[in-house]
Amino acid sequence: MTEKITDFDEVAAPPMLQFHDYGMGEFDARHRIGPVYCSHFDLLATHSGCVEIQFADNQSVKLPAGQALLVSPHMRFAGASLEPVSRVSVQHFLPVNCEGAGYPNILKRLCGRRGDWEAFVAPPVEVLADIERAVELSRRPPSPTLHQVRESILLLILSLLIDKPAARMVPGAVGEDFSDLTQWMLGRLDQPLTLEDMAQFVGRSASHFRALFRKQMGCPPIYYLHHLRHSEASRLLRETAMPIKAVARRVGYDQLTHFYRFFKSFSDYTPAEYRRIYYVKG
């Protein structure tokens, strides 16, 4: 009796997501994004630099490196780089078969959303690495198996973003502009920064600044500082061969044991484990 070998592609599950163009590129202040008005979701992420996204209702949000933005269908927006060069990725997708059996809850929450947006100011640093992987996979020849892999990665990205309330900015809550503060913090990650230092930079009392920052950004100032340190450390581990001890000093940790404890509290990986998994050769 001859056993029939079934091609996995032949039994692929019905698609949960419809993918449109993915992309990543660098642009400067002379080049603009859009205006864009689409019938699908747009997930934008800033990998370096800083961009500003403007919406049709005259609201805007600034996205420094490490932040992401999810724009729902039928929400008009445009954007521009606020730095000499910014590197931004975009993923276009649309949930389909929303009533299917076993449909993921994270996609059910997106089905039917129209004309809104939400920003993610302190997403887990692995999100950027997963987004880069998703963009790379989008360039490969399509197949049902590859489609399932891309769905799995996007589901992971969305879960890490949407299921992390402390990292979400309330849509429309863009009254106070902390982009200058973010750039100031990024230039001083190797220094000990306090709540009082940040408050002094923006000209507020410590208590007023803490309350204003949390309301605007969705997380406490010190948590956001830790996120920036972790994001920069992860980038250096992922993109350079810099010794781990030097990476630790670059983000303000002289004691390697303290850096290991800090890094693992954010990502569940030690710095050495993270580099082994995500290091980009060449």
GUTORVEX-504369 format. One record per residue (C-alpha): residue in one letter; x, y, z. Coordinates in pm, 1 decimal. Example, Ala and Ser with C-alpha at 12.3 -4.5 7.8 and 13.67 -1.06 7.14 Angstrom:
REM residues 2
NODE, r, east, north, up
NODE, A, 1230.0, -450.0, 780.0 .
NODE, S, 1367.0, -106.0, 714.0 .
***
This chain:
REM residues 282
NODE, r, east, north, up
NODE, M, 0.0, 0.0, 0.0 .
NODE, T, 146.0, 331.0, -104.4 .
NODE, E, 106.8, 617.3, 142.0 .
NODE, K, -16.0, 939.4, -13.4 .
NODE, I, 195.6, 1237.5, 82.5 .
NODE, T, -19.1, 1550.1, 103.2 .
NODE, D, 126.1, 1885.7, 14.8 .
NODE, F, 68.5, 2117.0, 310.9 .
NODE, D, -30.7, 2397.5, 74.2 .
NODE, E, -325.7, 2188.3, -44.0 .
NODE, V, -483.6, 2183.0, 300.8 .
NODE, A, -408.9, 2541.2, 403.0 .
NODE, A, -676.2, 2699.2, 621.0 .
NODE, P, -898.7, 2974.7, 479.9 .
NODE, P, -724.2, 3313.2, 502.7 .
NODE, M, -797.5, 3538.8, 799.6 .
NODE, L, -621.9, 3842.9, 653.5 .
NODE, Q, -602.4, 4005.0, 314.6 .
NODE, F, -258.2, 4155.6, 260.0 .
NODE, H, -190.7, 4462.3, 52.3 .
NODE, D, 146.8, 4624.8, -6.7 .
NODE, Y, 411.0, 4616.7, 266.4 .
NODE, G, 707.1, 4846.8, 257.8 .
NODE, M, 993.6, 5008.7, 441.3 .
NODE, G, 1193.0, 5306.8, 333.6 .
NODE, E, 1382.3, 5619.3, 426.4 .
NODE, F, 1261.2, 5967.1, 344.5 .
NODE, D, 1343.3, 6323.5, 444.2 .
NODE, A, 1140.5, 6632.4, 524.6 .
NODE, R, 1095.5, 6713.0, 153.9 .
NODE, H, 897.8, 6393.4, 93.3 .
NODE, R, 550.4, 6343.3, 234.0 .
NODE, I, 334.7, 6041.1, 308.4 .
NODE, G, 1.4, 6068.4, 133.6 .
NODE, P, -252.0, 6204.8, 172.0 .
NODE, V, -382.7, 5848.3, 209.5 .
NODE, Y, -741.1, 5725.8, 219.9 .
NODE, C, -769.4, 5346.8, 208.9 .
NODE, S, -1023.6, 5071.8, 262.1 .
NODE, H, -777.6, 4868.2, 471.0 .
NODE, F, -578.3, 4905.0, 794.0 .
NODE, D, -238.9, 5075.0, 791.8 .
NODE, L, 16.5, 4982.5, 1058.6 .
NODE, L, 302.2, 5231.9, 1054.7 .
NODE, A, 617.7, 5205.2, 1265.7 .
NODE, T, 911.2, 5445.1, 1298.8 .
NODE, H, 1241.5, 5257.4, 1305.5 .
NODE, S, 1464.1, 5565.3, 1319.8 .
NODE, G, 1410.5, 5939.6, 1313.8 .
NODE, C, 1070.5, 6092.1, 1385.9 .
NODE, V, 757.9, 6144.5, 1174.6 .
NODE, E, 439.5, 6343.9, 1219.4 .
NODE, I, 106.4, 6209.2, 1097.3 .
NODE, Q, -181.3, 6453.4, 1036.8 .
NODE, F, -544.5, 6345.8, 1019.4 .
NODE, A, -838.4, 6501.5, 837.9 .
NODE, D, -991.0, 6627.7, 1165.1 .
NODE, N, -683.7, 6850.6, 1224.7 .
NODE, Q, -541.3, 6617.6, 1485.7 .
NODE, S, -182.5, 6500.4, 1459.4 .
NODE, V, 55.2, 6264.6, 1635.3 .
NODE, K, 434.2, 6253.6, 1638.0 .
NODE, L, 601.1, 5912.8, 1623.4 .
NODE, P, 965.9, 5902.2, 1733.5 .
NODE, A, 1172.0, 5588.4, 1676.9 .
NODE, G, 1022.0, 5281.0, 1840.9 .
NODE, Q, 660.5, 5395.3, 1822.4 .
NODE, A, 379.1, 5264.1, 1604.0 .
NODE, L, 43.5, 5379.2, 1472.5 .
NODE, L, -261.5, 5179.1, 1361.4 .
NODE, V, -496.7, 5363.2, 1124.6 .
NODE, S, -838.4, 5212.7, 1054.3 .
NODE, P, -1000.3, 5199.0, 709.6 .
NODE, H, -1153.3, 5520.4, 571.3 .
NODE, M, -939.1, 5748.9, 788.7 .
NODE, R, -762.1, 6009.0, 577.7 .
NODE, F, -407.4, 6092.4, 686.3 .
NODE, A, -79.4, 6238.6, 563.5 .
NODE, G, 268.9, 6253.5, 710.1 .
NODE, A, 614.7, 6401.1, 696.2 .
NODE, S, 957.6, 6340.6, 847.8 .
NODE, L, 1063.5, 6573.7, 1128.6 .
NODE, E, 1425.6, 6459.2, 1106.3 .
NODE, P, 1675.3, 6490.3, 819.1 .
NODE, V, 1608.6, 6121.2, 749.6 .
NODE, S, 1345.9, 5889.8, 899.0 .
NODE, R, 1303.3, 5517.4, 838.3 .
NODE, V, 942.2, 5400.9, 843.1 .
NODE, S, 760.9, 5076.2, 766.2 .
NODE, V, 397.5, 5033.1, 667.0 .
NODE, Q, 181.4, 4721.8, 655.8 .
NODE, H, -156.4, 4726.4, 479.0 .
NODE, F, -403.3, 4454.3, 571.7 .
NODE, L, -772.5, 4379.6, 614.6 .
NODE, P, -940.8, 4109.8, 828.3 .
NODE, V, -1160.2, 3872.5, 625.9 .
NODE, N, -1395.8, 3587.9, 719.2 .
NODE, C, -1460.3, 3759.3, 1052.7 .
NODE, E, -1736.8, 3517.5, 1149.9 .
NODE, G, -1537.7, 3202.5, 1078.5 .
NODE, A, -1496.3, 2935.8, 1343.8 .
NODE, G, -1188.2, 2984.9, 1557.5 .
NODE, Y, -1137.3, 3340.1, 1434.8 .
NODE, P, -881.4, 3514.1, 1663.2 .
NODE, N, -1023.9, 3759.4, 1916.1 .
NODE, I, -760.7, 4018.3, 1827.8 .
NODE, L, -900.2, 4033.9, 1472.0 .
NODE, K, -1263.4, 4028.1, 1586.5 .
NODE, R, -1185.2, 4348.4, 1775.8 .
NODE, L, -1069.9, 4508.3, 1450.6 .
NODE, C, -1356.8, 4391.4, 1230.8 .
NODE, G, -1592.9, 4679.0, 1163.1 .
NODE, R, -1359.5, 4954.0, 1286.9 .
NODE, R, -1368.1, 5258.3, 1064.4 .
NODE, G, -1233.5, 5610.6, 1069.8 .
NODE, D, -1015.6, 5602.9, 1383.7 .
NODE, W, -656.1, 5552.1, 1493.9 .
NODE, E, -446.1, 5465.8, 1793.6 .
NODE, A, -77.9, 5515.6, 1867.1 .
NODE, F, 149.8, 5285.8, 2066.2 .
NODE, V, 413.6, 5485.3, 2250.2 .
NODE, A, 603.6, 5208.0, 2429.3 .
NODE, P, 550.0, 4878.6, 2248.0 .
NODE, P, 768.2, 4576.8, 2333.5 .
NODE, V, 1094.3, 4616.8, 2147.7 .
NODE, E, 1049.7, 4277.8, 1977.6 .
NODE, V, 766.3, 4435.0, 1777.6 .
NODE, L, 1008.6, 4625.5, 1553.7 .
NODE, A, 1208.9, 4311.2, 1484.3 .
NODE, D, 887.6, 4122.7, 1403.5 .
NODE, I, 773.7, 4404.7, 1174.7 .
NODE, E, 1102.8, 4392.2, 985.5 .
NODE, R, 1060.8, 4016.8, 948.6 .
NODE, A, 704.6, 4065.6, 819.8 .
NODE, V, 821.5, 4317.2, 560.1 .
NODE, E, 1098.7, 4083.2, 445.5 .
NODE, L, 852.0, 3793.6, 406.4 .
NODE, S, 618.5, 4013.1, 200.3 .
NODE, R, 887.0, 4027.9, -70.7 .
NODE, R, 894.3, 3650.5, -121.5 .
NODE, P, 691.2, 3468.3, -387.2 .
NODE, P, 338.6, 3412.9, -248.9 .
NODE, S, 208.2, 3072.7, -144.7 .
NODE, P, -65.6, 2951.0, 92.0 .
NODE, T, 197.3, 2836.9, 341.6 .
NODE, L, 375.5, 3172.6, 335.8 .
NODE, H, 39.7, 3346.0, 378.4 .
NODE, Q, -20.7, 3150.5, 699.5 .
NODE, V, 323.9, 3241.6, 830.0 .
NODE, R, 262.1, 3609.1, 754.7 .
NODE, E, -76.0, 3591.7, 927.7 .
NODE, S, 86.1, 3441.0, 1237.3 .
NODE, I, 349.7, 3715.0, 1253.5 .
NODE, L, 96.1, 3995.4, 1209.7 .
NODE, L, -128.6, 3840.9, 1476.2 .
NODE, L, 169.9, 3837.3, 1712.0 .
NODE, I, 248.8, 4201.7, 1632.4 .
NODE, L, -110.6, 4313.4, 1686.4 .
NODE, S, -137.7, 4118.1, 2011.1 .
NODE, L, 181.7, 4272.8, 2148.3 .
NODE, L, 52.7, 4619.3, 2060.9 .
NODE, I, -318.5, 4612.8, 2134.0 .
NODE, D, -309.6, 4388.4, 2441.7 .
NODE, K, -60.9, 4616.4, 2621.3 .
NODE, P, -276.9, 4899.7, 2763.7 .
NODE, A, 14.1, 5077.3, 2934.4 .
NODE, A, 174.0, 5140.7, 2597.4 .
NODE, R, -131.1, 5278.3, 2417.5 .
NODE, M, -208.9, 5641.3, 2353.8 .
NODE, V, -578.4, 5722.0, 2372.8 .
NODE, P, -693.0, 5817.7, 2020.4 .
NODE, G, -719.6, 6192.1, 1990.9 .
NODE, A, -517.5, 6258.1, 2307.6 .
NODE, V, -255.8, 6470.8, 2140.2 .
NODE, G, -278.4, 6797.3, 2331.7 .
NODE, E, 75.8, 6808.8, 2473.8 .
NODE, D, 375.9, 6762.9, 2248.1 .
NODE, F, 651.2, 6557.1, 2413.7 .
NODE, S, 855.2, 6487.7, 2096.6 .
NODE, D, 1128.4, 6736.6, 2197.8 .
NODE, L, 1146.8, 6569.2, 2537.1 .
NODE, T, 1178.0, 6228.6, 2371.8 .
NODE, Q, 1468.9, 6346.6, 2154.8 .
NODE, W, 1635.8, 6502.0, 2461.6 .
NODE, M, 1598.7, 6172.8, 2650.4 .
NODE, L, 1734.6, 5970.6, 2355.1 .
NODE, G, 2049.5, 6184.1, 2359.0 .
NODE, R, 2107.3, 6114.1, 2729.2 .
NODE, L, 2035.1, 5744.9, 2772.2 .
NODE, D, 2385.7, 5692.9, 2910.8 .
NODE, Q, 2315.9, 5939.8, 3192.3 .
NODE, P, 2109.2, 5906.1, 3511.3 .
NODE, L, 1782.3, 6088.5, 3439.3 .
NODE, T, 1518.5, 6160.2, 3701.9 .
NODE, L, 1155.4, 6266.8, 3693.8 .
NODE, E, 1269.3, 6609.6, 3807.8 .
NODE, D, 1514.6, 6636.3, 3516.2 .
NODE, M, 1235.9, 6564.1, 3267.0 .
NODE, A, 994.4, 6801.5, 3436.8 .
NODE, Q, 1253.2, 7078.5, 3434.5 .
NODE, F, 1314.3, 7027.3, 3060.9 .
NODE, V, 945.3, 7087.0, 2979.7 .
NODE, G, 907.0, 7365.0, 3238.3 .
NODE, R, 658.0, 7190.0, 3469.2 .
NODE, S, 651.1, 7084.5, 3831.4 .
NODE, A, 731.9, 6716.7, 3882.0 .
NODE, S, 378.8, 6626.3, 3995.7 .
NODE, H, 209.8, 6819.9, 3713.6 .
NODE, F, 446.6, 6676.5, 3453.8 .
NODE, R, 395.9, 6318.3, 3574.6 .
NODE, A, 15.9, 6348.0, 3556.2 .
NODE, L, 24.5, 6525.5, 3217.5 .
NODE, F, 268.0, 6276.4, 3066.8 .
NODE, R, 69.2, 5974.7, 3182.0 .
NODE, K, -256.2, 6118.7, 3049.8 .
NODE, Q, -101.6, 6206.0, 2715.1 .
NODE, M, 134.8, 5916.2, 2656.0 .
NODE, G, -49.5, 5636.1, 2834.9 .
NODE, C, 239.0, 5538.6, 3066.9 .
NODE, P, 448.3, 5698.4, 3345.3 .
NODE, P, 756.1, 5902.4, 3244.5 .
NODE, I, 1004.4, 5666.4, 3412.8 .
NODE, Y, 847.1, 5364.5, 3241.7 .
NODE, Y, 882.4, 5543.0, 2908.7 .
NODE, L, 1248.4, 5621.0, 2984.7 .
NODE, H, 1307.2, 5251.8, 3059.3 .
NODE, H, 1137.1, 5166.7, 2729.9 .
NODE, L, 1373.0, 5399.9, 2541.4 .
NODE, R, 1675.1, 5245.7, 2713.0 .
NODE, H, 1556.1, 4895.0, 2632.2 .
NODE, S, 1469.8, 4987.4, 2271.9 .
NODE, E, 1816.2, 5135.0, 2210.5 .
NODE, A, 1991.0, 4841.6, 2379.1 .
NODE, S, 1792.1, 4598.6, 2165.5 .
NODE, R, 1879.6, 4789.9, 1848.2 .
NODE, L, 2250.0, 4776.5, 1933.1 .
NODE, L, 2230.3, 4403.9, 2011.7 .
NODE, R, 2037.7, 4340.2, 1691.1 .
NODE, E, 2228.6, 4561.7, 1447.8 .
NODE, T, 2586.5, 4584.7, 1580.6 .
NODE, A, 2857.0, 4359.1, 1722.2 .
NODE, M, 2917.6, 4595.4, 2013.8 .
NODE, P, 3014.3, 4401.5, 2330.5 .
NODE, I, 2722.8, 4361.4, 2570.9 .
NODE, K, 2909.2, 4550.2, 2844.4 .
NODE, A, 2949.1, 4847.2, 2608.1 .
NODE, V, 2579.9, 4828.1, 2517.2 .
NODE, A, 2495.7, 4837.6, 2887.1 .
NODE, R, 2704.5, 5151.1, 2939.7 .
NODE, R, 2549.1, 5314.9, 2630.3 .
NODE, V, 2205.3, 5295.6, 2795.6 .
NODE, G, 2312.1, 5393.6, 3145.8 .
NODE, Y, 2412.9, 5068.6, 3317.2 .
NODE, D, 2763.8, 5033.6, 3458.5 .
NODE, Q, 2686.4, 4704.3, 3631.3 .
NODE, L, 2630.6, 4418.2, 3389.0 .
NODE, T, 2418.4, 4222.0, 3636.9 .
NODE, H, 2181.5, 4519.7, 3672.9 .
NODE, F, 2159.5, 4552.8, 3295.0 .
NODE, Y, 2077.8, 4182.9, 3252.6 .
NODE, R, 1803.3, 4207.9, 3515.4 .
NODE, F, 1660.6, 4523.0, 3354.6 .
NODE, F, 1671.5, 4385.7, 2999.7 .
NODE, K, 1503.0, 4056.9, 3088.2 .
NODE, S, 1225.4, 4237.2, 3276.2 .
NODE, F, 1120.0, 4394.5, 2944.9 .
NODE, S, 1161.8, 4112.8, 2695.8 .
NODE, D, 1190.7, 3779.2, 2883.1 .
NODE, Y, 1529.9, 3736.7, 2713.6 .
NODE, T, 1875.0, 3804.7, 2848.6 .
NODE, P, 2082.7, 4035.3, 2625.6 .
NODE, A, 2287.5, 3737.5, 2504.5 .
NODE, E, 1973.3, 3537.8, 2420.5 .
NODE, Y, 1819.0, 3833.9, 2239.2 .
NODE, R, 2131.6, 3884.6, 2026.6 .
NODE, R, 2147.1, 3514.7, 1941.3 .
NODE, I, 1786.0, 3521.3, 1815.9 .
NODE, Y, 1764.3, 3861.6, 1645.5 .
NODE, Y, 2116.8, 3956.0, 1540.6 .
NODE, V, 2122.7, 4072.0, 1178.3 .
NODE, K, 2446.4, 3962.6, 1013.4 .
NODE, G, 2608.9, 4186.4, 760.7 .
***
